[in-house]
Amino acid sequence: MQTPPVCNYEGSDYQTSFWEKGGRDYEDGCEAVALKRLLPAAGSRLLELGAGAGRNTSRYSGYAQVTLLDFSRTQLEQAKARLGTGERYRYIAADIYRLPFVKGLFDGATMIRTLHHMAEPALALAQVRRVLEPEATFILEYANKRNLKSILRYLLGRQKWSPYTREAVEYIPLNFDFHPAAIRDWMDGAGFILERALTVSHFRVSFLKKTLPVRLLVAVDALLQPTGGLFQLTPSVFLRARALKTGVKAPQGAFFACPACAAPLDDTPPLIHCPACEKQYPVIDDIYDFRLNPPAEDD
């Protein structure tokens, strides 16, 4: 399988520049409300896909263990500095298209602000389903192509692409907006049953964010989020889905699988060796590196 292109945040100060200093308190607050509504009260193993610097990780307090996965090692280093080490957290540098885990390992997964970087979203969602046990919970956020702003711009002739068609819109390289119907089709094809939809960030407008208190905007957004079950017109949509009953649950003690050949791997830091294809994966400062094509040192 030829791996699709990957959006790489290696060396980025995204957490600081975008979230902490970028005026995103409103969006962060809205997402916290959505996650609280959708997350199960408790669970065993959660896979956080596109974890970045761990902005959302503390919100998964109901899970006994959280595995943070990101393609960027430097993002995981920031997450580790924020969260610390120990049995509760694992830090994995890997490609979502080649997840380094055995089948049916996790009983929960989240993918927040990550799918919009996927050139092959259906393939990514199929990989997520593969590593989830039957009836596991999956919470997905996606960037909505058919939002109110894009509809108005299209009707006023200020935007060429239609928000009503199903194809994805790549507005800058490896940044995509998706149509809700396409998302539903991909989720169904991957083996998920949709349980709930929430519309999030109804007031993502600079003027409103600058003039109205964040608490007020978040509170009103929280009141409107349940309308996602009827229609989706916001730039961000959260879904809770359940994996189908089919599939397998990982054997006791199994965890890693080779991303190149899928053979089970023993957890033997500082170096993980695949007995089947002879590939080796380093573990440095508690971060497992399963990237088949890691970026150069100076990238």
C-alpha positions in Angstrom: 0.0 0.0 0.0 1.3 3.4 -1.0 0.8 5.7 2.0 -1.2 8.9 1.2 0.5 12.2 2.0 0.7 13.2 5.7 0.3 16.7 7.2 3.3 17.0 9.5 3.4 19.4 12.4 7.0 18.6 13.3 8.7 21.5 15.0 5.4 23.5 15.1 4.3 25.8 18.0 0.7 25.1 17.0 -0.5 24.7 20.6 0.9 28.1 21.6 0.4 30.1 18.4 -3.0 28.8 17.4 -4.7 27.9 20.7 -3.1 29.8 23.5 -2.4 33.0 21.7 -4.6 32.7 18.7 -7.9 33.8 20.3 -9.4 30.3 20.2 -10.8 30.2 23.8 -14.3 30.1 22.4 -13.6 27.1 20.1 -11.8 25.2 22.9 -14.7 25.8 25.3 -17.3 24.6 22.7 -15.2 21.4 22.0 -15.0 20.7 25.8 -18.8 20.8 26.1 -19.2 18.5 23.1 -16.7 16.0 24.4 -18.3 15.9 27.8 -21.6 15.1 26.2 -20.3 12.4 24.0 -17.7 10.6 26.0 -18.6 7.5 28.0 -18.5 7.7 31.7 -15.6 5.2 31.9 -13.5 3.0 29.7 -10.3 1.0 29.6 -8.1 2.1 26.6 -8.6 5.2 24.6 -6.7 6.0 21.4 -6.4 9.7 20.8 -5.6 10.2 17.1 -3.9 13.4 16.1 -3.3 14.1 19.8 -0.9 17.0 19.1 0.4 18.6 22.2 -2.3 17.0 24.4 -4.8 19.8 24.4 -7.8 17.5 24.9 -6.1 14.6 26.7 -7.1 15.6 30.3 -10.7 15.6 29.2 -10.6 11.8 28.8 -10.4 11.2 32.6 -12.9 8.4 32.5 -10.4 6.1 30.7 -7.8 4.1 32.6 -5.2 4.4 29.8 -4.8 7.0 27.0 -2.6 6.4 24.0 -1.6 9.6 22.3 -0.8 9.2 18.6 0.6 11.9 16.3 2.9 11.9 13.3 4.9 14.7 14.8 7.4 13.7 17.5 7.8 17.2 18.7 4.1 17.5 19.3 4.3 14.4 21.4 7.2 15.9 23.3 5.1 18.9 24.2 2.3 16.6 25.3 4.6 14.6 27.5 5.9 17.8 29.1 2.3 18.8 29.8 1.0 15.4 31.0 4.0 13.6 32.3 4.9 9.9 32.0 3.6 6.8 33.8 1.3 3.8 33.1 -1.7 6.0 32.1 -0.2 7.6 29.0 1.6 6.1 26.0 3.1 8.4 23.3 3.2 7.0 19.8 4.6 8.7 16.7 2.9 7.0 13.8 0.9 7.4 10.6 -2.8 7.1 10.9 -2.9 5.1 7.6 -0.7 2.5 9.2 -1.6 2.2 12.9 0.9 0.1 14.8 -1.6 -1.8 16.9 -3.1 -5.2 16.9 -6.8 -5.6 15.9 -9.5 -4.9 18.4 -7.2 -3.2 21.0 -9.1 -0.1 22.1 -12.6 0.3 23.5 -12.6 4.0 22.6 -11.0 6.5 20.2 -11.2 10.2 19.4 -10.1 12.1 16.3 -10.6 15.8 16.9 -9.4 18.4 14.3 -7.5 15.7 12.5 -9.7 14.2 9.7 -9.5 17.5 7.8 -5.8 16.7 7.1 -6.7 13.3 5.5 -6.4 13.1 1.7 -7.9 9.6 2.0 -10.5 9.9 4.9 -12.2 6.6 4.1 -8.9 4.7 4.4 -8.1 6.5 7.7 -11.5 5.6 9.2 -11.1 2.0 8.2 -7.7 1.9 10.1 -9.4 3.3 13.2 -12.1 0.6 13.0 -9.5 -2.1 12.7 -7.9 -1.3 16.0 -11.2 -0.9 17.9 -12.9 -3.8 19.6 -16.6 -4.6 18.8 -19.0 -2.0 20.0 -16.2 0.5 20.9 -17.0 4.2 21.0 -15.5 6.5 18.4 -15.8 10.3 18.6 -15.0 12.1 15.4 -14.9 15.8 14.6 -14.8 16.9 11.0 -14.7 20.3 9.2 -18.1 20.8 7.6 -18.2 21.9 3.9 -21.9 22.6 4.1 -21.7 25.3 6.8 -23.8 28.5 6.8 -20.9 30.8 5.8 -20.0 28.8 2.8 -23.7 28.5 1.7 -24.1 32.3 1.9 -20.8 32.9 0.0 -21.8 30.5 -2.7 -25.3 32.1 -3.1 -23.8 35.6 -3.3 -21.3 34.5 -6.0 -18.2 35.0 -3.7 -17.3 31.3 -3.8 -17.0 29.1 -6.9 -17.3 25.6 -5.3 -20.7 24.4 -4.2 -21.3 23.5 -0.5 -23.9 21.0 -1.6 -21.8 18.5 -3.6 -20.3 15.6 -1.9 -16.6 15.9 -3.0 -14.1 17.3 -0.5 -12.8 20.8 -0.8 -9.0 21.3 -0.3 -8.8 25.0 0.6 -5.0 24.8 1.3 -2.7 21.8 0.8 -3.8 18.9 3.0 -6.7 20.9 4.6 -10.1 19.6 3.6 -13.7 20.4 4.3 -16.1 17.5 4.0 -19.8 17.1 3.2 -21.9 15.5 6.0 -23.4 12.9 3.6 -19.9 11.8 2.5 -18.8 11.5 6.2 -21.8 9.3 6.9 -21.1 7.1 3.9 -17.4 6.6 5.0 -18.4 5.9 8.5 -20.9 3.3 7.4 -18.3 1.7 5.0 -15.7 1.5 7.8 -18.1 -0.4 10.1 -19.5 2.3 12.4 -23.1 3.1 13.5 -23.7 6.8 14.1 -25.4 7.5 17.5 -25.3 11.2 17.9 -24.3 14.4 16.1 -23.5 17.8 17.6 -23.0 21.0 15.8 -20.2 23.0 17.3 -18.8 26.6 16.9 -22.0 28.3 15.8 -20.4 31.7 16.4 -17.0 31.3 14.9 -17.0 34.9 13.7 -14.1 37.3 14.7 -16.5 40.2 15.4 -18.6 38.2 17.9 -15.6 36.6 19.6 -14.1 40.1 20.1 -17.2 41.8 21.4 -19.0 39.1 23.5 -17.8 37.3 26.5 -16.4 33.8 25.8 -18.5 32.3 28.5 -21.7 33.7 27.0 -20.8 32.4 23.5 -19.9 29.0 24.8 -23.1 28.8 26.8 -25.3 29.7 23.8 -23.4 27.3 21.6 -24.0 24.5 24.1 -27.7 25.1 23.9 -27.6 24.8 20.1 -25.3 21.8 19.8 -28.1 19.2 20.0 -29.6 20.6 16.8 -26.9 18.6 15.0 -29.3 15.7 15.0 -31.6 17.7 12.7 -29.2 19.6 10.5 -25.5 20.5 10.3 -24.7 24.1 9.3 -21.7 24.8 11.6 -18.0 24.7 10.5 -17.4 21.9 13.0 -19.4 18.8 13.6 -18.9 16.2 16.3 -20.1 12.6 15.9 -20.4 9.7 18.4 -20.3 6.4 16.7 -20.2 2.8 17.8 -18.2 0.0 16.1 -20.3 -2.9 14.8 -20.4 -6.0 16.9 -18.4 -7.9 14.3 -14.6 -8.2 14.6 -12.3 -9.4 17.3 -11.0 -8.2 20.6 -7.2 -8.1 21.1 -5.7 -11.1 23.0 -4.6 -10.4 26.6 -1.2 -8.8 26.6 -1.1 -8.0 22.9 -0.6 -4.3 22.0 1.7 -3.4 19.1 1.8 -4.6 15.5 4.3 -3.8 12.8 2.9 -1.0 10.6 4.8 -2.5 7.7 3.7 -6.1 7.8 1.1 -6.3 10.7 3.0 -8.9 12.6 2.6 -8.7 16.4 5.5 -7.0 18.2 6.9 -7.4 21.7 7.2 -4.2 23.7 11.0 -4.1 24.2 12.2 -0.5 24.5 14.6 1.1 23.6 14.2 -0.8 20.3 11.2 -2.7 18.9 12.1 -5.4 16.5 9.8 -7.0 14.0 10.6 -10.8 13.7 8.7 -11.0 10.4 10.0 -8.2 8.3 13.1 -7.2 10.3 12.1 -3.6 10.6 13.1 -1.8 13.8 11.4 1.0 15.7 13.1 3.1 18.3 11.8 4.2 21.7 13.4 7.5 22.8 12.4 9.4 25.9 9.2 7.3 26.3 8.1 8.1 22.7 7.6 5.1 20.4 8.5 5.9 16.8 6.6 3.7 14.4 6.9 6.1 11.4 8.0 4.2 8.3 9.1 7.5 6.7 10.1 9.8 9.5 10.9 13.4 8.6 14.6 14.5 8.4 16.2 15.9 11.6 16.1 19.5 10.3 12.5 19.4 9.0 
